[in-house]
Structures are given as structure tokens and as C-alpha cells.
Amino acid sequence: MAHATDHVVAQQESDDHPTTLNLRRVFEAPRELVWLAWTNPEMTVRWLGPVEWPAARVTQDLRVGGAWSAVLESANGDTLWQGGVYRLIEPPKRLVFTFAWGERHEDGPPVETLVSIELTAISAERTIMEFTQTGLKSSASASGHQHGWTSCFDRLDEWLANPHQKEKSA
């Protein structure tokens, strides 16, 4: 199962210009399946969260103005909350939503960021995902989010290889 993170860009010039994170990933899966992985909570919970903080619960009200939330849980039972609101839904090609951490996170007080996912079919079984997160508070935050999202996308890549596989028990 080959995948590629073709490019990663994090930009911040000053505190007046929030940081933007751009990631690109090619998945060996049909665009419709990648779309469902983002928009079906039973699928999203299988891959969301970095490997050390996998999602324990995901809720999604998939409509413009609808809320989404996720609880990530570490191996020792600590939890982190994240969530937001859907801003744009164009199946199966574009999804835009706000993203903010709950009160307890290494970034400090929550800051609302904006995530945009663009999916392009390059064949019946290959999809390019362009991921952009804007409004991150610092380059350190962008670095942490880069690690987190890259780990998520590695987990998504594994799940897409066998989407009918049940979650492994710890």
C-alpha cells in the first residue's frame, strides 16, 4: 500500500498572520470511500486522532451549520476534546469545517481554525487529498498539528486498505 505525503507547508510570518498548514496525500482508494471516511462517524472513529491519541467517540451532524465533535483518548485514559461546525459540504469532493480543541490542550486556550479537505480522483482507485488548516496560533502549533494530522492520515491509509476490519482491541 503506497502512499505519499507529497508536500507539507507551514507558514507564519508574524503574530498578525496566523499559520497555515497544507498537507497533500495520495490514497489508494476511490474518492467516494475517502469521502465517507471523513463524513460517516462509524468510519471516522476508526482513523481520527494520532496513533497515541486515537478517537474514542465521534459525532457528526453532516449539514452546513451542523456540529461535529470527537473525543481522543490516550493509552492511560486521558481525554482530549475537539470539535467544530461544518461550513461547506460538496460530496464527494470538498468539506470545510471549523476545528477547535477543548479547554485542555498543549496549545493553551482554544483557537478556532478552519479545515478544508479537497478530494480529487486520479483514477477509479486513487484519490489525492489536499488538506489545509488555517488560523493556527504559531509555528509550534502548526508543527504539532502536522504530526497529529500526518499520523491520522497514516491511520486512514491503513483503514482504507481494509475498511471492513474491526477496530483492534488494546
Long-range contacts (C-beta under 8 A, 24 or more apart in sequence): 1-28, 1-157, 1-158, 1-161, 2-28, 3-27, 3-28, 3-153, 3-154, 3-157, 5-150, 5-153, 8-146, 8-150, 10-136, 10-139, 10-142, 10-143, 10-146, 12-136, 12-138, 12-139, 12-142, 18-134, 18-135, 18-136, 18-137, 19-135, 19-136, 19-137, 19-138, 19-139, 19-141, 19-142, 20-132, 20-133, 20-134, 20-135, 20-136, 20-142, 21-131, 21-132, 21-133, 21-134, 21-136, 21-142, 21-145, 21-146, 21-149, 22-130, 22-131, 22-132, 23-130, 23-131, 23-132, 23-146, 23-149, 23-150, 23-153, 24-128, 24-129, 24-130, 24-131, 25-128, 25-129, 25-131, 25-153, 25-157, 26-122, 26-126, 26-127, 26-128, 26-129, 27-126, 27-127, 27-128, 27-129, 27-156, 27-157, 27-160, 28-125, 28-126, 28-157, 28-160, 28-161, 29-125, 29-126, 29-127, 29-160, 29-161, 30-121, 30-124, 30-125, 30-127, 31-92, 31-93, 31-119, 31-120, 31-121, 31-127, 32-92, 33-160, 33-163, 34-92, 34-119, 34-127, 34-129, 34-156, 34-160, 35-91, 35-92, 35-93, 35-95, 35-119, 36-92, 37-156, 37-159, 37-160, 37-163, 38-95, 38-117, 39-89, 39-91, 39-95, 43-159, 43-163, 44-70, 45-70, 45-167, 46-155, 46-159, 46-163, 46-167, 47-152, 47-155, 47-156, 47-158, 47-159, 48-72, 48-152, 48-155, 49-148, 49-151, 49-152, 49-155, 50-147, 50-148, 50-151, 50-152, 50-155, 51-151, 51-154, 51-155, 52-151, 53-80, 53-148, 54-155, 61-86, 62-86, 62-89, 63-89, 64-88, 64-89, 68-97, 75-170, 80-104, 80-105, 84-112, 84-115, 87-114, 92-119, 93-118, 93-119, 93-120, 94-118, 94-119, 99-133, 106-144, 107-137, 107-141, 107-144, 108-137, 111-135, 111-136, 111-137, 129-153
